């Protein structure tokens, strides 16, 4: 019996192989290379901070905890991060155990580690307000110079304007002493030593002249520093700035399995942090195979 195969069958077969290869090229996914989480809740995580070990700067290692929200951790507890301004290098946290104009809570010491006190201390425009102090309090006697004028505000204003603090006035039928002070005071003396029953913190104090306690922003603003490690060069090559967990030296994280000293290899990543090395190899393979097939059509 005579064969019904046409002379064009090999050509169609080769074209079909080439078409399938091209389709595979289109659906081949790119691989995300970033080994570090970039957000927690609605807060963006950028250098020098990191959630995963080896991400960010080593000085801030293990200082953050991410559940549904981002928390800054110190020896005295977990403080919810309200916002981070990477341009101004500030971070606002909230102490859930402190009093505010609307809620009164037992005193709670705010304690930081020695390194935290150096690299991410409360900013100068964060005021610590010591409330309901005894007449024997150190800040009213030997250390009264630690208390300062806060934009013309007074204890009477606090106890008179705030529902929570008004209780102090009602219980004593007088105006108990209070103290507007800075972080260094509570850093070196506990609330028990200061002999004040409660405290609160106010941020952006430079802008609160003539503004009553009801409109103050309560929280703790921290100022952080960023060491010049060549992070911009790493980020520009598509990498993520981090550190070696053993040597604690700077490392440019190029993928979950590949690191570089300063920057990622050319062509291994793109600006959006996706790997294209597998794609480039596949493209080269398809080009060579396609050329071979066409030459033999």
C-alpha positions as CSV (number, residue, x, y, z in Angstrom):
1,X,0.0,0.0,0.0
2,X,1.3,3.4,-0.9
3,X,2.1,5.8,2.0
4,X,-0.3,8.7,2.5
5,X,2.3,10.8,4.3
6,X,3.0,14.1,2.7
7,X,6.5,15.6,2.2
8,X,5.5,18.5,4.4
9,X,4.9,16.4,7.6
10,X,8.5,16.9,8.9
11,X,8.2,20.6,8.4
12,X,4.8,20.8,10.3
13,X,6.2,18.6,13.0
14,X,9.2,20.9,13.5
15,X,7.0,24.0,13.5
16,X,4.7,22.4,16.1
17,X,7.7,21.8,18.4
18,X,8.9,25.4,18.0
19,X,5.4,26.7,18.7
20,X,5.1,24.6,21.9
21,X,8.5,25.9,23.0
22,X,7.4,29.5,22.5
23,X,4.2,28.9,24.5
24,X,6.3,27.5,27.3
25,X,8.4,30.6,27.2
26,X,5.4,32.8,27.7
27,X,4.0,30.9,30.7
28,X,7.4,30.3,32.5
29,X,7.0,32.2,35.8
30,X,9.6,34.6,37.2
31,X,10.8,33.8,40.6
32,X,10.6,36.3,43.5
33,X,14.1,36.7,44.9
34,X,13.4,38.8,48.0
35,X,14.0,36.7,51.1
36,X,12.8,39.5,53.4
37,X,9.2,40.5,54.3
38,X,8.6,44.1,53.2
39,X,5.5,44.9,55.4
40,X,3.6,44.0,58.5
41,X,0.0,45.0,58.7
42,X,-0.1,48.5,57.1
43,X,3.5,49.4,58.0
44,X,6.2,49.1,55.4
45,X,9.5,47.4,56.5
46,X,12.6,48.9,54.9
47,X,16.3,49.1,55.7
48,X,17.6,49.4,58.5
49,X,14.7,47.4,59.9
50,X,13.9,43.7,59.2
51,X,11.5,41.1,60.4
52,X,13.5,38.0,59.3
53,X,16.9,37.2,60.7
54,X,19.6,38.5,58.4
55,X,17.4,41.2,57.0
56,X,17.9,44.9,57.7
57,X,20.8,46.1,59.8
58,X,22.3,43.9,62.6
59,X,22.0,46.6,65.2
60,X,18.2,46.2,65.0
61,X,18.2,42.4,65.1
62,X,15.2,40.9,67.0
63,X,13.7,44.3,67.9
64,X,10.5,43.7,66.0
65,X,7.7,41.3,66.2
66,X,5.0,40.9,63.5
67,X,1.7,39.3,64.3
68,X,-1.3,41.0,62.6
69,X,0.4,44.3,63.6
70,X,4.0,45.4,64.0
71,X,5.4,45.7,67.5
72,X,8.7,47.1,68.8
73,X,10.1,45.0,71.6
74,X,12.1,46.3,74.6
75,X,12.8,44.8,78.1
76,X,9.6,46.4,79.4
77,X,7.2,45.1,76.8
78,X,5.7,45.2,73.3
79,X,4.9,48.6,71.8
80,X,2.6,48.8,68.7
81,X,4.2,50.7,65.9
82,X,1.9,53.4,64.6
83,X,4.0,54.6,61.8
84,X,7.6,54.8,60.4
85,X,8.9,57.8,58.5
86,X,12.0,56.6,56.6
87,X,12.9,60.0,55.3
88,X,12.8,61.7,58.7
89,X,14.2,58.5,60.4
90,X,11.5,58.5,63.0
91,X,9.1,55.8,64.3
92,X,6.0,56.4,66.5
93,X,5.0,53.7,69.0
94,X,2.3,53.5,71.5
95,X,2.6,52.2,75.1
96,X,-0.6,50.2,75.9
97,X,0.0,50.5,79.6
98,X,0.4,54.3,79.8
99,X,-2.3,56.8,80.8
100,X,-3.7,59.4,78.4
101,X,-6.1,62.2,78.6
102,X,-9.0,59.8,78.3
103,X,-7.8,56.7,80.2
104,X,-6.0,56.2,83.5
105,X,-3.8,53.2,84.0
106,X,-1.3,52.1,86.7
107,X,2.3,53.4,86.2
108,X,4.5,51.4,83.9
109,X,8.2,51.9,83.4
110,X,9.4,52.4,79.8
111,X,12.7,50.5,79.6
112,X,15.1,50.1,76.6
113,X,18.3,48.2,76.2
114,X,21.6,50.1,76.2
115,X,21.9,49.7,72.4
116,X,18.3,50.8,71.8
117,X,19.0,53.9,73.9
118,X,21.8,54.8,71.6
119,X,20.6,53.9,68.1
120,X,16.8,54.4,68.4
121,X,16.1,56.6,71.5
122,X,13.0,58.8,72.0
123,X,13.2,62.0,70.0
124,X,13.8,65.4,71.7
125,X,10.2,66.4,70.9
126,X,8.8,63.5,73.0
127,X,7.8,64.7,76.4
128,X,7.4,62.3,79.4
129,X,4.8,63.7,81.8
130,X,5.0,62.4,85.4
131,X,1.6,62.6,87.1
132,X,0.4,62.7,90.6
133,X,3.9,63.0,92.1
134,X,4.4,63.1,95.9
135,X,6.0,66.2,97.5
136,X,9.0,64.0,98.3
137,X,9.6,63.1,94.7
138,X,13.3,63.6,93.6
139,X,12.2,65.7,90.6
140,X,10.6,68.2,93.0
141,X,13.6,68.4,95.3
142,X,17.2,67.5,94.5
143,X,16.5,66.9,90.8
144,X,13.9,69.6,90.2
145,X,16.1,70.9,87.3
146,X,15.0,67.8,85.4
147,X,11.5,69.3,85.1
148,X,11.1,72.0,82.5
149,X,8.5,74.3,81.0
150,X,6.5,72.6,78.3
151,X,5.2,75.2,75.9
152,X,3.5,77.1,78.8
153,X,1.4,74.2,79.9
154,X,0.8,73.4,83.6
155,X,-0.3,70.7,86.0
156,X,-3.6,72.6,86.6
157,X,-4.3,72.5,82.9
158,X,-3.8,68.7,82.8
159,X,-5.8,67.9,85.8
160,X,-8.6,70.3,84.7
161,X,-8.9,69.4,81.1
162,X,-8.5,65.6,81.0
163,X,-11.3,63.4,82.4
164,X,-8.7,60.8,83.3
165,X,-6.4,63.1,85.2
166,X,-9.2,65.1,86.9
167,X,-9.5,62.2,89.4
168,X,-6.2,63.3,91.0
169,X,-7.6,66.7,91.7
170,X,-10.8,65.3,93.1
171,X,-9.1,62.8,95.4
172,X,-6.8,65.3,97.0
173,X,-8.9,68.5,96.6
174,X,-5.7,70.1,95.4
175,X,-3.4,70.1,92.4
176,X,-0.8,67.3,92.8
177,X,2.6,68.0,91.5
178,X,3.5,66.9,88.0
179,X,6.7,67.0,86.0
180,X,7.4,67.6,82.3
181,X,10.7,65.9,81.5
182,X,12.7,64.0,78.9
183,X,13.6,60.4,78.3
184,X,16.8,60.5,80.3
185,X,14.9,61.0,83.5
186,X,12.9,57.8,83.2
187,X,15.9,56.1,81.8
188,X,17.9,56.4,85.0
189,X,15.1,56.5,87.5
190,X,12.1,54.1,87.8
191,X,8.6,55.3,88.4
192,X,8.9,54.0,92.0
193,X,12.0,56.1,92.6
194,X,10.4,59.1,91.0
195,X,7.5,58.6,93.3
196,X,4.8,59.5,90.8
197,X,1.8,57.2,90.3
198,X,1.2,57.6,86.6
199,X,2.8,58.9,83.4
200,X,2.0,59.7,79.8
201,X,4.0,60.7,76.8
202,X,3.3,63.4,74.2
203,X,4.9,63.7,70.8
204,X,5.5,66.7,68.5
205,X,5.8,68.9,71.6
206,X,7.4,71.8,69.6
207,X,4.0,72.4,67.9
208,X,1.8,72.3,71.0
209,X,2.0,75.8,72.3
210,X,-1.5,77.1,72.9
211,X,-3.0,73.6,72.2
212,X,-4.9,71.9,75.0
213,X,-4.2,68.4,76.3
214,X,-7.4,67.1,74.6
215,X,-5.7,67.7,71.2
216,X,-2.2,66.4,72.1
217,X,-0.9,63.3,70.3
218,X,0.0,60.7,72.9
219,X,2.7,58.2,72.1
220,X,6.5,57.9,71.9
221,X,8.5,59.0,68.9
222,X,11.8,57.3,68.4
223,X,14.6,58.6,66.2
224,X,16.8,56.0,64.5
225,X,20.2,56.2,62.8
226,X,21.3,54.4,59.6
227,X,24.9,53.5,59.1
228,X,26.4,54.0,55.6
229,X,26.9,50.4,54.5
230,X,26.5,50.8,50.8
231,X,22.8,49.8,50.9
232,X,21.9,52.0,48.0
233,X,24.3,50.2,45.7
234,X,22.8,46.8,46.7
235,X,19.2,48.0,46.3
236,X,20.1,49.5,42.9
237,X,21.2,46.1,41.7
238,X,17.9,44.6,42.7
239,X,19.0,43.2,46.0
240,X,17.8,43.5,49.6
241,X,20.1,45.0,52.3
242,X,20.8,42.6,55.1
243,X,23.6,41.0,57.0
244,X,25.4,37.7,57.5
245,X,23.9,36.0,60.6
246,X,27.3,34.5,61.6
247,X,29.7,37.4,60.9
248,X,27.1,40.1,61.3
249,X,28.8,41.8,58.3
250,X,26.8,43.6,55.6
251,X,25.4,41.4,52.9
252,X,23.4,42.1,49.7
253,X,20.6,39.5,49.6
254,X,20.0,38.6,46.0
255,X,17.8,35.6,46.4
256,X,16.7,33.1,49.0
257,X,19.8,31.1,48.1
258,X,22.3,33.6,46.8
259,X,24.0,36.6,48.5
260,X,26.6,39.0,47.5
261,X,29.1,41.2,49.3
262,X,27.9,44.6,47.9
263,X,25.6,44.1,44.9
264,X,23.8,41.4,42.9
265,X,25.3,40.1,39.7
266,X,24.3,41.9,36.5
267,X,21.3,40.3,34.9
268,X,20.4,38.2,37.9
269,X,17.6,40.5,39.1
270,X,15.5,43.4,37.9
271,X,14.4,46.5,39.7
272,X,11.2,44.8,40.8
273,X,13.1,42.1,42.6
274,X,12.3,39.3,40.3
275,X,14.8,36.8,39.0
276,X,15.2,36.3,35.3
277,X,18.3,34.2,35.1
278,X,16.3,31.0,34.5
279,X,14.2,32.9,31.9
280,X,17.3,34.1,30.1
281,X,18.8,30.6,29.9
282,X,15.5,29.3,28.5
283,X,15.3,32.1,25.9
284,X,18.8,31.3,24.7
285,X,17.9,27.6,24.4
286,X,14.7,28.4,22.4
287,X,16.7,30.7,20.1
288,X,19.3,28.2,19.4
289,X,16.8,25.3,18.9
290,X,14.6,27.5,16.7
291,X,17.5,28.5,14.5
292,X,18.5,24.9,14.1
293,X,15.0,23.8,13.1
294,X,14.6,26.7,10.6
295,X,17.9,25.8,9.0
296,X,16.7,22.3,8.5
297,X,13.2,23.0,7.2
